[in-house]
Amino acid sequence: MTQLAEEKVAHVNNFAALEKATAGEVLPWLDERRKAGIARFDLVGFPAAGDEEWRHAQLGPIVKTKFALPAAEGAARATDAYAEFSFGADAASEIVFVNGRYVAQLSKLGKLPRGVRVSSLAIALAEDAAAIEPHLARVADVEANPFVALNTGFLQDGAYIRLPSGTSVEGAIHLLFISTPSAEPTVSHPRVLVVAGDNVEATIVESYVGRGEGGRKSGGTYLTNAVTEIVCGADCRIDHCKLQHESLEAYHVATMQVNLGRATTFVSHAASLGSRITRNNLNCLMAGEGAYATLNGLVLIGGEQHVDNHTLLDHAEPNCPSHELYKHVLSGKATGVFRGKILVRQKAQKTDSKQNSKSLLLSDDAYMNSQPALEIYADDVKCTHGSTTGPVDEDMVFYLRTRGVGLAEARHLLTYAFAADVTRRIKVEPFRRRLENFMAQQAGLPQDLRITDLSAHDEAVL
């Protein structure tokens, strides 16, 4: 048996153990979807090295590690991470998961508009299965993505958000996923399902974090394999933020599938700071005329970290504008991949789409692979894409030094200005503040130094 087959079998055996433990407790339709997911994963296994969609993802360590399902830790070992990453009073509602399982004592449901539901997926399945059944494991593509298939096989708990038509939620709904250290490598499979009716306004934040004992950044080896499905009706405004700040020994693989109805606006801000190896798939289907999508991303990594971002803006209907901006700051021996595609189907006339990837390399050993792409089947469209990669502008470093700024500080200020194009667009204050404080900490600067306080001139030079 090959190494790859052995590791595939390890996950299949984990599924068998889960099936035995939950025998008779799973809804028939959910049991069918779980079995279909693990059967698909058992058939195709992990992506092969020659697979074009995955060839830069550095999956070797994930494939070779034998992951076990984590024990139920509860709140006891997650208090440090919770204290650091919780939004507290800044969240309209906050639900917390430890190693993929809902922890009620750390969660705060808050006062939400009538009909809005924010809850554990497991609890919602027991109480509201009829509303969930048409969407769960029906939006993200189980057939095309082995990690989605694997996650579906382990569908048990996660977050469920239901937003009835005509509702508006003030403040952010925060989904906090905490991973705790263990004596052996573990894997969790968080699932998020968001279903919004027509004319809905809401802000949703997903945070995936990990810390060792006493708050150490090293939190042991584990894999987070997350899947998020978002379904929106017509005339909605959904702001979505995702923070990936896992342990530096961890692996993070995530897929998000977003389906937009007529005239719905979706804005995404995704930040990758932690994890040894990260792979993010973000697919946005504009399925209704006039839908509008904005995808913004920020990658801040160093050492030997690797982040691989794949995005798809799928224009399926006419008059759907989209904008995408991903920025990467790489130091040490870090490596990054950006592969973004704008797909314009034949029916999608009057499409206006712009995509840009910009990368800042802070060391000679850092490496960036950027591959923006257009695939257009309509003839009345305006689509552009671009990509730039390079070091800090030494002319600007010299400019700042002539005004009394030290060399290291000048480089850090220019890095701040480079990132500001993304961070200043973020409306969720706790999320934006965490990014700014992270960069200040990396630079040895005081916390709460705001990127948005930099002069317009310093931001413009990049």
C-alpha positions, 0 to 999 in steps of 0.5 A: 500500500502506498503512503498516500493510500495509507493516509487516505485509509486513516481518514476513512477509519476515522469516519468508521469510528465516528459512524459507530459512535453516532449510530442511530443519532444522525438524520437519514438524509444527513447520513446519506450525504456523509456517506456520499462525501467519504465515499467520494474522498475514498475514491479520489483520495488527496489531490495528486502532485500533478493536479493543476489546481493543487500543484503549488499547494504543498500538501505533502506534510498534510498527506503524510501526517496521520491525524486523529479526531480530537477529544472533547476539550470543552472550554478549559484549555481554550481560555487563553485563545478565547481571551485573545480573539473574542470580540466581547461586547463588540459582537452582536452575537458570538458562538465559540467552537473548540476543536470543531465542537460548540462550547455553550459556556463561551458563546454569547447569542446576544439580542438578535432581530426576530427570526434570526438564528445563530446557533450550533449546526448540531443543535439546529439540525435537531430543531430545524432540519427542514430549513437546513436540508435543501442547502447543507452539502448542496452548495459546496462542490463535493465532487470537484474538491476532495477536502470538501468531500472529506469535510462532508463525511464528518458533518456533525457540528459547526455554525448555522446562521439563518437570516429571514427576509427583511432583517438587518443585524447591527454589529458583527456575528462572530464565529470563533473556531479555536484549536487546542494542542494535543499529544498527537496530530488531530483534525477538525472539520468545521462547517458553516451554513449561512442562509439569507432571504431577500433584503437582508443586511448582515456582517459575519466574521469567521476566526480560525485560531490556535494557541498552545498552553499559556498562549504560546503561538506554537500549538502543536500539529493539527489540521483544520479542514473548513467548509463554508456555504453561503446562500443569499436571496435578492437585494441583500448586503452581506459583509464577510470577514475571515481571519486565519491565525492558526498555530505556526505548526498547524495546517489550514485548508478551507473552501467557501462557496457563495451563491448570490441572488439578484442585486445582492452585494457581497463583500469579502475580507480574508486575512491569512496570518498563521498556519504552516501551510494554508490553502484557501478556495473562495468561489463566488457565483453571481447567479442573479442579475445585478449581483455585485461581489468584492473580494479583498485579501491580505496575506502576512507571513514569514519564516517557512509559511506557505499560503495558497489562495484560489478565487473564482468570480463566476459571472452567470448573469448579466450586469454583474460587476466584481472587484478583487484585490489581494495583497501579500507581504512575505518575509523570510523563506515564506512562499505564496500563491495567488490564482484568481479566475474571472469566469464570464459565461455567455449569458453574462453580458455587460459584465464589468470585472477588475482583478489585481494581485500585488505582492511585497517581498521583504527578503531575497528568499521569499517567493510569490507565484501569481496567476490572475486569469480571465475566461470570457464567453460573452462579447459585451464585457469590460474585464481587466486583471493585473499582477505586480511583485517586488521588494520595498521601493528603495527610493521611498526608503531613502525619501523617508530616511532623509526626513529622519526615519530609521532604515528599519522603521522606514521599511515597516512604514512602507509595509504598513502603507502597502497593506492599508489599501486592504485594511482601511476598507474593513468596517469591522473594528475588532477585525481591522484592529487585530490586523493592524496590531499584528503588523505593529507587533511584527515590526516591534512598534507600539500596539494600536498604531493605526495603518489608516493614520498614515499619510495619503502620500505614503499610501499612494507611493505603493 
